[in-house]
């Protein structure tokens, strides 16, 4: 009697645990598939642009990178001027944004009274929330006229300097590499600031207080204690900002001037990889379209490498913290 | 150098550095106020009822109603795609792969996708959806709202993955142990206990993803393309507010610039209000998006 009673019970619970195990396996598989989609998105972006640009990438090979022509009439396309514009504008952005970000991060972690840190920090982060198309509009309608009004003065002062003078000589169009670089600098400022601010806060209080106890000023604590402790993450944050600047499209498209040339003057119009794609893709056919997709592939590979380095450097500090 | 001189020099250096920090912050705030103020002033002066009632086909006499509807539709498609995938991927990272090699690699790559250039993601969707669809239908269907939604989903996905992952990691382990010791299978634990415990954080992630993807222009240029007429068919070319702003800004007509400013105001208010409210309401679940 007892046997007939418990046997179905045992079988039932066994069946249930089997079913549970099966459901768990299915569940786990579905989740893993979703996680692998992230991988697939990155891989797909690289492979699809490689495939789309194959005509130019494999047809021209390395010549594509060193060719400075961009001639839709003769179907002769080279990546040199867009690459030049992308690198120069991003470099200007980094040079301008890094000291300012450092200043803001310093203010928010060491100088400002506590009640001020939250609201001011949020306000700076709001800069990152403004859609990039708004930066583009502001750049074109407001900042370009402003730049064209101060560019003659720039040419007269900085343009007279030896060595760097050449960078600041040119027509006061307002449009150009310098303007695009400045707009980009404003855009990446909140990203670099938020990384710096976060990592500055990870410095053990004991280290800072020891330095203060020895009579250090705030600046000395920051420069000699906080910065060396967080160096790799700070550089990671800067490179992260560089990655953002390299790939930014809408903020620079309006203010770059979209002209394919490589100049020594930062006041002259130029183009960048992303703005070339945005401006021309929908009108492009055949080799032209292939060249633009090939540019997209180059941009993706470069930003991927830059971001990889940034994340690895940020990771180092997290590791030290034991996260 | 005398001790007094050294002391004075150190104090001067310190004062200069502190002044620089305050000045840098003022500069950052100045740009924020400058951009927001201009958007507000130009946007409000161009804000008419026709903005929400007329379509872009009327040009300078028109509005952005079709673009607003198109944007809402594509944002919805994007969220419908990236929310389930993102939440499930985040669950896998937090619950099944927290310390595994593959989990670390995917978490790492997700952070890269978070800052990948959006225009390349647009090209990607063009290559895998727009072009094949156009080839299959001989050009009848090419650029589409669906493709635009997928492109936007790629922008929102990493935000949701990251938030879900971090929020689930914050759920105390005792909850997992207590549930598992009752014999509850792991899928039930994840779906019914942990998801609920982390729900407010995950909602934050979805809202932040919406704030991020709603302002995107670059990925829509070669996926949804744009349309001067009202449509909600996902296989049609669809207008969107950012792309309309882009086209109107490129136009020499100042009347179109005014409409572009009004559109800019609408989208900026939407995005900033969303991210600000999310921060205020869910500030205890703060996750960083460096």
Interface residues (C-beta under 8 A of the other chain):
Chain A: X20 X21 X23 X24 X27 X28 X30 X31 X32 X34 X35 X36 X37 X38 X39 X41 X42 X44 X45 X48 X49 X51 X52 X99 X100 X101 X102 X103 X104 X106 X107 X108 X110 X111 X112 X120 X122 X123 X124 X126 X127 X129 X130 X131 X132 X133 X134 X135 X136 X137 X138 X140 X141 X142 X186 X189 X190 X191 X193 X194 X195 X198 X217 X218 X219 X220 X222 X223 X237 X240 X243 X244 X246 X247 X248 X249 X250 X254 X274 X277 X278 X281 X282 X293 X296 X299 X300 X303 X304 X307 X308 X311 X314 X315
Chain B: X10 X11 X13 X14 X17 X18 X20 X21 X22 X23 X24 X25 X27 X28 X29 X31 X32 X34 X35 X36 X38 X39 X42 X84 X85 X86 X88 X89 X91 X92 X93 X95 X96 X97 X103 X105 X106 X108 X109 X110 X111 X112 X113 X115 X116 X117 X118 X119 X120 X121 X123 X124 X127 X128 X154 X157 X158 X161 X185 X186 X187 X190 X191 X211 X214 X215 X216 X217 X218 X221 X222 X225 X242 X245 X246 X249 X250 X257 X260 X261 X264 X267 X268 X271 X272 X275 X276 X279 X288 X289 X290
